[in-house]
């Protein structure tokens, strides 16, 4: 066996975002902002998961463009290369190789229970095997890097729990090989809903006008979308997702941006109507996104530098992934 790379003093995190559609405020508040806020506490590996993206049909040119766009937004939002590695999933082949090994120890029944597969497959006449097998590739992504924590939104919790089951099964069958990861879910802003339909999660792939707040939307578009957001006729500002999902969604966005308590926020809006709430939320969102947009467009002027950053980061962490893959191959009897 080769010598294992030096283990980090800090605990390691791993997470990623698909380069599909346009990143929105939900991606920022539910993932990127929390990654930035916590990045000095951990040794972080953040991926652009393009292999997951092709589980459904993609336009090749659009996919290539979105990969670079997501990478620049990672950095524009404040991800520091001093504390984090940022790379493209397909640039390290160990992800695909380990996924096959894990497939061979993962019962189909485990995958059939995954709610995201059920939801997505119900909307399509035919689905590819990749969509069904998506959670196994996600498990490979995580455990290749000995990740202790996986910072994700509530909707991805089931996938991390499946990863833990796969790891425990593999370790039980073939000896201690992988770290058992734990999920990290932010307390605020973990699930941002659509402005037009506050009962459904905000989606990157939706083209509906007024559905989402895209990170690169200009201020006038952001304000217009928020002012048109669905609320109700109660005219009561309250955190009540069951009876007032639209108002609660706006309050949740505001709370995630300001990091203030529910009590403090409700005191601010006591006796004030929905118009004032929307205006205040719009101002907070615009003030948050303007510097991110400026940094993004500055980086977009030099695409060669982004490609170089992605290559250097992949080269830096590839030995970690290859070492873990080799350990799995050896324990399975595929390597000496």
PANU-317545 format. One record per residue (C-alpha): chain; residue number from 1; z, y, x. Coordinates in pm, 1 decimal. Layout:
# residues N
> ch,i,pz,py,px
> A,NUM,Z,Y,X
...
END
This chain:
# residues 336
> ch,i,pz,py,px
> A,1,0.0,0.0,0.0
> A,2,-75.7,348.9,122.1
> A,3,205.6,593.2,186.1
> A,4,296.6,777.9,-132.3
> A,5,236.9,1153.3,-132.6
> A,6,551.8,1359.2,-98.7
> A,7,727.7,1391.5,-434.3
> A,8,780.0,1748.9,-555.9
> A,9,1129.1,1895.4,-546.7
> A,10,1067.9,2039.9,-892.6
> A,11,996.6,1825.4,-1196.3
> A,12,626.7,1806.6,-1274.1
> A,13,452.0,1905.9,-1597.8
> A,14,102.8,1817.3,-1715.0
> A,15,-92.7,1958.3,-2006.8
> A,16,-442.9,2063.0,-2100.9
> A,17,-670.4,2223.8,-2358.0
> A,18,-1012.5,2112.9,-2477.9
> A,19,-1304.3,2344.6,-2391.9
> A,20,-1435.7,2345.4,-2748.4
> A,21,-1475.1,2649.7,-2969.3
> A,22,-1289.0,2970.6,-2889.0
> A,23,-926.5,2980.4,-2773.6
> A,24,-712.8,3167.4,-3023.8
> A,25,-365.3,3312.3,-3063.4
> A,26,-230.1,2969.7,-3157.7
> A,27,-345.6,2826.9,-2823.6
> A,28,-181.4,3119.5,-2648.3
> A,29,152.4,3119.8,-2832.2
> A,30,175.9,2743.0,-2866.7
> A,31,71.6,2658.2,-2511.3
> A,32,-47.3,2917.8,-2260.4
> A,33,233.9,3171.7,-2302.6
> A,34,495.8,2900.4,-2268.4
> A,35,323.1,2756.7,-1961.7
> A,36,330.0,3099.7,-1801.2
> A,37,691.6,3168.7,-1895.7
> A,38,809.0,2834.8,-1753.3
> A,39,572.6,2794.6,-1458.0
> A,40,820.9,2880.3,-1184.6
> A,41,1063.4,2611.8,-1307.0
> A,42,820.9,2323.4,-1256.4
> A,43,542.9,2184.1,-1042.4
> A,44,257.0,2228.6,-1290.3
> A,45,-81.1,2065.0,-1337.0
> A,46,-300.0,2218.6,-1607.1
> A,47,-628.6,2059.3,-1700.1
> A,48,-941.0,2155.5,-1891.3
> A,49,-994.8,1826.6,-2074.2
> A,50,-1371.9,1810.4,-2102.6
> A,51,-1378.9,1430.1,-2135.2
> A,52,-1175.7,1463.6,-2453.7
> A,53,-1421.3,1724.0,-2579.6
> A,54,-1715.1,1480.8,-2575.5
> A,55,-1544.0,1241.3,-2817.6
> A,56,-1742.5,1442.9,-3071.6
> A,57,-2098.4,1575.2,-3014.7
> A,58,-2123.8,1885.1,-2793.6
> A,59,-2403.9,2113.6,-2685.9
> A,60,-2417.4,2054.4,-2306.1
> A,61,-2480.0,2417.6,-2213.4
> A,62,-2208.2,2539.4,-2448.5
> A,63,-1962.2,2284.1,-2311.6
> A,64,-2030.9,2391.5,-1953.1
> A,65,-1980.1,2757.4,-2050.4
> A,66,-1659.5,2685.7,-2240.1
> A,67,-1509.4,2495.6,-1945.7
> A,68,-1537.5,2806.7,-1726.1
> A,69,-1420.8,3029.9,-2010.9
> A,70,-1103.2,2824.7,-2058.6
> A,71,-1036.7,2824.0,-1684.3
> A,72,-1062.8,3203.8,-1672.6
> A,73,-838.7,3239.7,-1976.9
> A,74,-576.3,3017.7,-1811.4
> A,75,-567.8,3259.1,-1519.4
> A,76,-604.0,3574.1,-1730.9
> A,77,-302.5,3469.5,-1939.2
> A,78,-93.8,3454.7,-1622.2
> A,79,-117.4,3101.1,-1484.2
> A,80,-41.4,3138.8,-1113.7
> A,81,-216.7,2916.9,-860.6
> A,82,97.5,2947.7,-647.9
> A,83,289.5,2738.3,-901.1
> A,84,10.0,2553.0,-1079.3
> A,85,-304.0,2351.0,-1023.9
> A,86,-593.5,2424.1,-1260.8
> A,87,-882.1,2178.4,-1264.6
> A,88,-1146.3,2010.6,-1480.5
> A,89,-1062.9,1659.5,-1601.5
> A,90,-1404.5,1504.6,-1530.6
> A,91,-1394.3,1625.6,-1168.9
> A,92,-1136.4,1355.1,-1088.5
> A,93,-1277.0,1011.1,-1174.9
> A,94,-934.2,844.8,-1170.1
> A,95,-879.8,969.4,-1527.4
> A,96,-1159.8,750.6,-1661.6
> A,97,-1071.6,456.1,-1437.3
> A,98,-705.6,448.3,-1533.6
> A,99,-791.5,487.5,-1901.9
> A,100,-977.8,154.6,-1887.6
> A,101,-681.7,-20.8,-1728.3
> A,102,-451.6,118.2,-1996.8
> A,103,-696.6,10.4,-2268.7
> A,104,-636.9,-346.1,-2162.1
> A,105,-263.6,-327.1,-2238.9
> A,106,-278.2,-103.6,-2549.3
> A,107,-281.6,-285.1,-2887.5
> A,108,-541.1,-158.2,-3134.3
> A,109,-270.2,-133.2,-3398.0
> A,110,-102.0,143.4,-3199.3
> A,111,-420.7,350.1,-3204.0
> A,112,-491.9,282.8,-3571.4
> A,113,-161.8,453.1,-3658.8
> A,114,-254.1,780.8,-3488.5
> A,115,-263.9,1051.4,-3754.1
> A,116,-514.6,1275.8,-3573.6
> A,117,-770.4,992.7,-3563.6
> A,118,-718.4,927.1,-3933.2
> A,119,-763.5,1295.6,-4015.3
> A,120,-1074.3,1347.6,-3802.5
> A,121,-1245.0,1018.5,-3890.6
> A,122,-1194.0,1084.1,-4263.1
> A,123,-1415.1,1393.6,-4231.5
> A,124,-1705.8,1206.6,-4065.3
> A,125,-1940.1,933.0,-4183.3
> A,126,-1934.2,768.9,-3841.1
> A,127,-1707.2,813.7,-3537.9
> A,128,-1747.7,712.9,-3175.6
> A,129,-1519.9,472.8,-2993.9
> A,130,-1410.5,763.6,-2774.0
> A,131,-1244.1,938.4,-3067.3
> A,132,-1048.1,622.7,-3148.9
> A,133,-955.5,576.6,-2781.5
> A,134,-871.4,944.6,-2721.3
> A,135,-491.8,883.1,-2697.2
> A,136,-532.3,628.7,-2417.2
> A,137,-731.3,873.3,-2205.9
> A,138,-460.6,1132.0,-2276.6
> A,139,-200.6,883.9,-2154.5
> A,140,-400.1,835.0,-1834.6
> A,141,-421.2,1212.6,-1786.1
> A,142,-43.7,1245.9,-1800.2
> A,143,76.0,949.4,-1597.2
> A,144,-176.7,985.2,-1314.5
> A,145,33.2,1271.9,-1180.1
> A,146,385.2,1131.4,-1231.3
> A,147,441.6,1401.8,-1493.9
> A,148,800.0,1424.5,-1612.8
> A,149,727.9,1665.3,-1898.7
> A,150,432.0,1733.7,-2126.8
> A,151,441.9,2081.5,-2287.5
> A,152,246.1,2049.2,-2611.9
> A,153,247.2,2161.6,-2973.5
> A,154,411.3,1961.6,-3249.9
> A,155,75.4,1809.0,-3349.3
> A,156,46.4,1637.5,-3009.6
> A,157,397.3,1488.5,-3011.2
> A,158,273.5,1154.6,-3146.4
> A,159,26.4,1125.9,-2857.3
> A,160,302.0,1174.9,-2598.9
> A,161,517.5,918.6,-2778.9
> A,162,225.7,673.5,-2759.3
> A,163,194.3,751.3,-2387.3
> A,164,559.6,655.0,-2343.9
> A,165,498.3,325.8,-2529.2
> A,166,196.1,246.8,-2310.4
> A,167,390.7,323.9,-1992.0
> A,168,685.7,109.2,-2095.3
> A,169,454.0,-179.6,-2184.6
> A,170,260.5,-154.4,-1856.5
> A,171,579.6,-127.7,-1649.6
> A,172,729.0,-425.0,-1831.8
> A,173,421.4,-640.0,-1775.7
> A,174,331.8,-542.9,-1418.9
> A,175,636.4,-380.2,-1261.8
> A,176,749.1,-19.4,-1232.4
> A,177,426.8,176.8,-1188.5
> A,178,441.8,496.0,-1393.8
> A,179,692.5,769.4,-1478.2
> A,180,792.7,774.1,-1846.4
> A,181,713.4,1132.7,-1959.2
> A,182,902.5,1347.2,-2207.2
> A,183,759.1,1598.2,-2453.3
> A,184,838.5,1970.9,-2433.4
> A,185,782.5,2161.9,-2758.5
> A,186,836.0,2540.5,-2763.2
> A,187,1090.8,2672.0,-3012.7
> A,188,866.4,2949.3,-3146.9
> A,189,492.3,2969.7,-3200.4
> A,190,433.8,2598.4,-3158.3
> A,191,214.9,2576.9,-3470.5
> A,192,10.6,2876.8,-3581.2
> A,193,-174.4,2836.5,-3910.3
> A,194,-507.1,2978.9,-4028.2
> A,195,-494.7,3334.5,-4158.1
> A,196,-722.9,3241.6,-4448.0
> A,197,-539.5,2916.7,-4525.9
> A,198,-178.7,2915.8,-4401.2
> A,199,-137.4,2550.9,-4501.9
> A,200,-382.6,2435.7,-4231.3
> A,201,-351.8,2473.9,-3854.8
> A,202,-557.1,2748.7,-3689.7
> A,203,-866.4,2582.6,-3544.2
> A,204,-1080.6,2665.6,-3240.1
> A,205,-1386.8,2513.7,-3404.9
> A,206,-1372.8,2709.5,-3731.7
> A,207,-1642.8,2975.5,-3773.6
> A,208,-1490.0,3123.8,-4089.8
> A,209,-1448.7,3499.9,-4073.3
> A,210,-1080.1,3588.9,-4078.6
> A,211,-959.2,3236.5,-4002.6
> A,212,-835.1,3284.0,-3646.8
> A,213,-739.4,3547.6,-3391.0
> A,214,-954.5,3466.2,-3090.4
> A,215,-822.6,3568.6,-2752.2
> A,216,-1142.2,3757.5,-2674.8
> A,217,-1179.9,3928.5,-3014.0
> A,218,-1192.6,4310.7,-2980.3
> A,219,-897.2,4508.6,-3124.2
> A,220,-1081.7,4615.8,-3440.6
> A,221,-1166.7,4253.1,-3525.7
> A,222,-809.2,4139.1,-3460.9
> A,223,-669.1,4411.0,-3685.3
> A,224,-920.0,4343.6,-3963.0
> A,225,-843.0,3970.1,-3959.9
> A,226,-468.0,4026.5,-3981.1
> A,227,-493.0,4287.8,-4255.1
> A,228,-698.2,4039.1,-4460.4
> A,229,-457.9,3750.8,-4400.3
> A,230,-355.8,3547.8,-4705.3
> A,231,-1.1,3623.2,-4826.6
> A,232,131.8,3602.4,-5186.0
> A,233,239.7,3816.0,-5480.0
> A,234,615.4,3800.3,-5416.8
> A,235,622.0,4104.4,-5186.1
> A,236,923.5,3955.7,-5010.7
> A,237,925.8,3925.7,-4631.6
> A,238,1096.8,3593.0,-4557.2
> A,239,1070.4,3284.8,-4338.1
> A,240,985.4,3036.4,-4617.2
> A,241,701.3,2804.4,-4517.4
> A,242,713.1,2608.6,-4842.0
> A,243,691.0,2900.2,-5086.3
> A,244,548.7,3177.1,-4862.4
> A,245,333.2,3006.1,-4597.0
> A,246,115.1,3311.8,-4527.5
> A,247,403.5,3551.9,-4473.5
> A,248,589.2,3290.7,-4268.4
> A,249,282.4,3242.2,-4049.8
> A,250,260.4,3616.2,-3973.6
> A,251,632.9,3628.0,-3901.7
> A,252,600.1,3325.6,-3674.9
> A,253,324.2,3494.8,-3473.6
> A,254,537.3,3807.6,-3442.8
> A,255,845.3,3608.6,-3344.0
> A,256,654.4,3411.0,-3079.3
> A,257,520.6,3733.3,-2926.5
> A,258,849.7,3925.8,-2932.9
> A,259,1086.7,3630.2,-2873.5
> A,260,1331.0,3785.2,-3121.3
> A,261,1557.5,3598.6,-3363.8
> A,262,1467.3,3544.5,-3729.1
> A,263,1763.5,3758.8,-3833.6
> A,264,1657.3,4047.8,-3612.6
> A,265,1299.6,4032.9,-3738.3
> A,266,1397.8,4016.2,-4104.1
> A,267,1623.6,4318.8,-4056.5
> A,268,1322.5,4510.2,-3922.8
> A,269,1118.1,4439.5,-4234.9
> A,270,1391.7,4476.9,-4496.7
> A,271,1262.4,4686.5,-4786.0
> A,272,909.8,4704.4,-4640.5
> A,273,593.2,4557.4,-4787.4
> A,274,327.7,4321.2,-4661.7
> A,275,104.3,4607.0,-4548.4
> A,276,367.4,4722.8,-4302.9
> A,277,423.7,4365.0,-4186.0
> A,278,52.7,4311.5,-4119.2
> A,279,15.6,4643.7,-3940.0
> A,280,313.0,4566.7,-3714.0
> A,281,185.1,4217.2,-3634.8
> A,282,-163.0,4354.2,-3560.5
> A,283,-22.5,4610.2,-3315.9
> A,284,180.1,4340.6,-3137.4
> A,285,-116.9,4102.6,-3112.3
> A,286,-353.8,4374.4,-2982.5
> A,287,-100.8,4495.7,-2724.2
> A,288,-52.9,4137.4,-2603.8
> A,289,-421.2,4047.8,-2576.7
> A,290,-568.0,4367.8,-2430.3
> A,291,-447.3,4307.9,-2069.7
> A,292,-550.5,3941.4,-2093.5
> A,293,-899.1,4043.4,-2199.9
> A,294,-925.6,4295.8,-1917.5
> A,295,-831.9,4033.9,-1655.9
> A,296,-1074.0,3786.3,-1811.5
> A,297,-1372.1,4020.9,-1800.3
> A,298,-1289.7,4120.8,-1443.1
> A,299,-1303.4,3753.2,-1340.2
> A,300,-1620.9,3691.2,-1539.5
> A,301,-1805.6,3922.5,-1300.5
> A,302,-1768.5,3662.1,-1023.1
> A,303,-1837.7,3312.5,-1166.3
> A,304,-1878.7,3159.8,-819.6
> A,305,-1512.2,3227.9,-745.4
> A,306,-1403.0,3039.3,-1058.7
> A,307,-1613.0,2737.1,-959.7
> A,308,-1457.3,2746.6,-612.4
> A,309,-1104.8,2764.6,-755.9
> A,310,-1170.6,2463.2,-978.2
> A,311,-1315.0,2264.3,-686.9
> A,312,-1029.4,2348.4,-450.2
> A,313,-765.7,2261.0,-707.1
> A,314,-930.0,1928.9,-791.7
> A,315,-953.6,1844.0,-420.8
> A,316,-585.1,1932.9,-374.8
> A,317,-446.5,1708.8,-647.8
> A,318,-701.5,1424.3,-633.0
> A,319,-491.5,1227.9,-377.9
> A,320,-199.5,1219.5,-625.4
> A,321,-420.2,1069.9,-895.6
> A,322,-589.6,824.6,-659.8
> A,323,-254.7,702.4,-528.7
> A,324,-123.5,631.9,-877.4
> A,325,-450.3,459.9,-975.2
> A,326,-430.3,241.7,-664.7
> A,327,-72.9,141.1,-748.2
> A,328,-184.6,33.7,-1096.5
> A,329,-480.7,-159.9,-952.6
> A,330,-256.1,-338.2,-701.9
> A,331,0.3,-433.1,-963.0
> A,332,-275.0,-569.7,-1187.0
> A,333,-411.8,-777.6,-898.7
> A,334,-735.9,-580.6,-865.7
> A,335,-656.6,-459.1,-514.5
> A,336,-476.1,-622.0,-226.6
END
